Amino acid sequence: MRFSIERGEILSRLESVASAVAQKTVKPVLSGVLFKATTEGKIELLATDLETAIKAVTTPVHIDGEGAFVVEAKVILEVIRNLPSGEIIFELQDNNLIVRVEKSKFVLPTISPDQFPEIEPTRGGIEIETSVTVLELMIDRVIFCAAKDEFMRNLNGIYWELQGGYLRLVAADGFRLALAEEKIESDVEDRFLLTLKSMKDLQSSIKTALSDDLRIIYDGAKVGFYFDGIEMIARVVDAEFPDYRKVLPKAFKTRVVANTTVLSDAIRRASIAARLGSESVKIELKGESIKLIAKSPEHGESTEELDVKKEGDDILIAFNPRFLADSIKKIDTEEVELNFVDSNSPLQMNPVDVEGYLYIIMPIRLI
């Protein structure tokens, strides 16, 4: 088996599939990428960690023979990234892969493709179409709120909901929640949960997409994402995501509108004192101003006061400043809206008039 391909083309496809490679595994084959020549003269690249699988198809400049091999993902990626531009020759000799371009040559050991697991595609089910750009933005707006602890199976991921002509993505970790929604041309209704690892794999893979068309198929057990010659299959999580609607406040007593950049900078400065002390920032709303107060018994305190537009009651409430900072970074409008119920209820942060996404942040008990 021998084929040649442009460096940019193979590197792009390798980067698309490599995110699915298992990071820690007792099976060496799962740390590799499967290269397979097809009868149509294409090269398939496939990687999986048994939870997520990504396949990319590419067209070589020239190909001789059929065959397959598995090569360690980290090694082949590093090799290709450091080779000069031009046409790269791949040649399988016995159990070694020869990689050549100009006067550079690498000899890499391979693993038998027979050990590589079979990946089952999605079979039937519901299908929707959206855009790579839209989905990439939706994932970015919520993924940071997902629980990082893999033992929290129902929160260590992103919840997908198809309802009322909308696609909604929701993530929560018990202290905060993020929701993003987008109108879609579909009246199907369903829901499923995908792991944080699968979502990061998808997020990484779609960054390389050159086409904006995206097809999603859900068959009840797996979700398939199809875009730009790439196919990603992710197993759904067998766990119940909490009813996020119970966390969304029904009504507010106080509404504040502030300049997003000015408030973000003030939160960042207040976080310095908070990190050294109680890990909390008090927010005091009084009149037409908002005051951020952070104290540390050993390192002093900081106070930030900003002019804002306020409707409703004065309020004193405290939050983890990191949660405030993480959320306001994702607000991409000039002004941000903060909606409060009382000192013990969650804050809702969103663009003014709510433009497709919002954040819920639980308060810290005032001391």
Salt bridges, closest charged atoms under 4 A:
GLU9 OE2 - ARG13 NE 3.75
GLU15 OE2 - ARG81 NE 3.38
GLU44 OE2 - LYS55 NZ 3.99
ASP49 OD2 - LYS197 NZ 2.82
ASP64 OD2 - HIS62 NE2 3.07
GLU91 OE1 - ARG2 NE 3.63
GLU91 OE1 - ARG100 NH1 3.53
GLU127 OE2 - ARG215 NH1 3.62
GLU136 OE2 - LYS207 NZ 3.60
ASP140 OD1 - LYS330 NZ 3.21
GLU161 OE1 - ARG168 NH1 3.39
GLU161 OE1 - ARG245 NH2 3.14
ASP173 OD2 - ARG176 NE 3.12
GLU181 OE1 - ARG168 NE 2.73
ASP201 OD2 - LYS197 NZ 2.75
ASP219 OD2 - LYS222 NZ 3.18
ASP228 OD2 - ARG13 NH1 3.82
GLU231 OE1 - LYS55 NZ 3.72
ASP265 OD1 - ARG268 NH2 3.24
GLU304 OE2 - ARG269 NE 2.74
GLU311 OE2 - ARG255 NH1 3.46
ASP314 OD1 - LYS310 NZ 2.95
ASP326 OD2 - ARG176 NH1 2.89
ASP326 OD2 - ARG322 NH1 3.77
ASP332 OD2 - ARG141 NH2 2.76
GLU335 OE2 - LYS309 NZ 3.12
GLU337 OE1 - ARG255 NH2 2.88
